[in-house]
Amino acid sequence: MLVSLVSAKGSPGVTTAAAALAAVGVEHRRTKNRRQPVDLAELDPAGGDVEPLTGVTGESGLLRAASELRAETLLSQVVEAPRGVRSLLVPTSALEANATVMAALDVWCAALSSVGGMVVADAGRWERAHPAAARLVGSDVVAVVCRPDARGVEHVRHILTDVRGLVWPVPVVVITVGSHPYGDAEVAASLGLTSVGALAWDPKGATALWAEGVGRRLGRWPSSALARSARTVLGELVRVVWKAPAA
């Protein structure tokens, strides 16, 4: 299952939202002794954020894979960032990231869709006119990350028709970050979308995820408000995909 997260202008925390969902996906699989090649894939042509947030250094895995344009190479270039989450990263430079995403467009969807389990893609801010707008094609569900206020809702409204048209009949849903001043159900109703819940606005939980990663029972991440809310959102995303008609 390939879940792509995007944002509109002014929306917060797409990278943290994607990492949180990937992290709770890892926790779920570990209870069943399962492992998969990729958990989190950065596909933001504006540049990656995982590397500076985690301190991981080195050439982007997606950059190396894109130079060969082979699916097996793509899946071999993963790093643990954050700890315990197998991630495929783009360069932090916008110029290099854009070139990398464009080069890998024909490879990454097929490769990540074939992984099995759930892969979360951080597709960054989406714009219709961007050359890499088609990076959402091949997703099983697209989630728009939205700030639950009037500005956030209005910015999402401006991209919604185009996103739906690009990925139809794949479901498009909304995830809010925080629950004030409007709840996730109110935001979804205003946009005519299905809500899969709200991720907690939890800076301490986000810091724990980036600094400690997953797999530490005594760490701060598992019991954080962000982790708890991400588990709920993950369950709702899975249900949306199960109910979706075949493309």
N, C-alpha and C positions, 0 to 999 in steps of 0.2 A: 504494500500500500504506500503510495507516494503522496504525501501531504505537502502542499506548497503554501507558504505564508508570504503575503505581500502587504504593503501599506500604501496609503495615499499620503499626500502632503500633510506634514504636521503630526503624523501618528507615531506613537512611542514604541520602542522596545521590540521590533520584529526579531532581531537577532536573539535577544534574551528569551522571547516567547518560543522561538524555534528550538533553542537549546534546552529550555525547560521541558518541552514536550518530548524531545529526543531522550532526555535524561530519565524521565519517568517511564518511557518505553523500554529503556535498558533495564530499569528495575523490574519491570513486569516480566521481561524475557528471562532474567536471571532466576526468577522463581521457578521457571520451567526448564532451566539449564539449556537455554538456546543462545546462539550467537549469530550475528550476521555481519557482512563486510562493512556496511555503512549505516550509521544511525542519523547523522546530521550532514547535510550538504549545503555549503554556501554557494549561492548563485546570484549574488548581488553585483551587478555591473558597476556600481559606484565604489566598490572596494570592500574587502572583508574586514570584519570586526573581531572575529574569534581569536585571531593571533595576538593582537594587542591586549585583549581582555584576559587571556590565559597565560601569556608569556611564551607560547610556543613560537619557535623561530625556524626559519628554513624556507626553501622554495615551496610555493604552493603546489599541492598535489594535483589540483585541477589543471594548473599551468603545465606541469609535466605531461599529464595525460592528454591534454588537448593538443600538444605538439605531435602526438602520434595518432590521435583520433581513433583509438581502439577501446572498446568497452572493457576488455579485460585489464588494460592498463589503467583505465579510470578507477576501477574497483581496487586496484592494488596500491593506490596512493593515498592511504588514509593515515591520520594521526589521532592520538587520544587528546582531544581538546574540546571541552574540559575533560579532566581525568575520568576514565571509564566510558567516555562517549567517543565512538569512532567517527571521525569527521573528515570530510573532504573540503579543503579550503581554497578560496581564491586569493589572489594577491591583495594586499592592502591598498595599493595604488589604484586609483580609479581608471587610469589609462590602461594598465596591465590587466586589471580585472575585467574591464569591458571587452578587451581583445580576447581574453581567455574564455569568457562566457560565450561570446559569439562563435569562437572556434569549436567549442564543445557542444553547441546546441543540438546537433544531430546525433550525438553519442550519449549524452548524460541521461536523457529521459529513458531510453531503451535500457541502459545499464542499470539505473536505479530502480526502474519498474520491475526488473527481473530478480532483484535481490531477495524478495520475500520479506515477511514481517512488515514493519513500518519504517520508512525513511522520511525525515522531515527536511524540507528544503527552505532555506532562508532566501527568498527571492527579492528581498529589499523593497524599495519604493518602486511602484509600477506606473509607467507612463505609456500611453497608447503610441506615441510617436517614436519611442525609443527603439533602436534597431533590434534589441534583444527582448522585445515585448513577448515574443513567442516562447520564452523560457517556461511559461506555465503549461504549455501544451504537453500532454502525457501524464498530468497529475490525475490522481483519483479523487481528490477534493482540493479546492482552493479556499483558504481561510484568509479573510481580510482582517488585519489587526487594526483596531479602531480605538481612539480615545473617546470615552463616553460623554462627550459634551457636544454642543451645537456645532462648533467648528470641525471637530473630528468627523461627525456624521455627514456634514455637508461636503467635506473633501472626499469621503468615500463615495458619496452619491455621484460625484463627477466622473469617477472611473468605473462605476459598477456596470453600466450597460456594455461597455467595451470588454471588460473582463469576462462577463457572462457570454458575450458573443464569441470570444476567442476560445473558450474552453467547453462550450456547450456540447453534449448534455451533462458534463461533469458538474456536480453540485458546488455552488459557491456559498460559503457560510461566513459568519462574522464572529470574531473573538474580541471582546473588549478587555482593555487593560485597566483594572480598577472598576468601581461600581458607582462612581459619583461624578457629576450630579445625576446621571441617569443609569438605570440598571441595564444589564445586557438584553433583557427581553424588550425593553422600551426602544433601545437602539435598533435591534433587529426588526421590530415592527415598523419603525420609521423607514427603514431601508428595504423592507419587503424581503428580508433574508431570514434564514434559520440561524438562531444563536446556538453555539456549542458551549456557551458559558463565558465567565469572566476569569481572567488570570489576575491574581492578587497583585496590587501595587506594593511590592515588597523589596525595597532596596537591599535589606540585610540578607534575604533569601537569595537574591540575584548574586550578591557578592560571594556568598557561600558556594553557590554553584560554580562560579568562575574560578574561585580560589581553591576549592577543595575537590570539586567534581563529585561523582557518585560512587557508591559502594562502601562508604564509611558509615557504619551503623551508628556511631557516636558523633558523627559530624552534624553540622547545623542544617545542611540541605534537606535531608529526608523529612524532618518535622516542620520545615518552614511553611509559611502560608503560600508561597509561590509553588512549592512542590505539591502541596495538598490540592490547590486549585488546578494545577496542571494535570493531575491524575484524573480529575473530574472531566476536564476539557478533552483529554485524550479518549476517554470512554465515549464521549458524545461524538467525537470525530469518527471513531470506528463504527458507531451505529449509523451515522449518516452515510458512510460508504456502503455498508451492508444493505441499506434500504434503497440506494441509488439504482436506477435502471441501467442495464448494460449499454455501453456506448455503441 
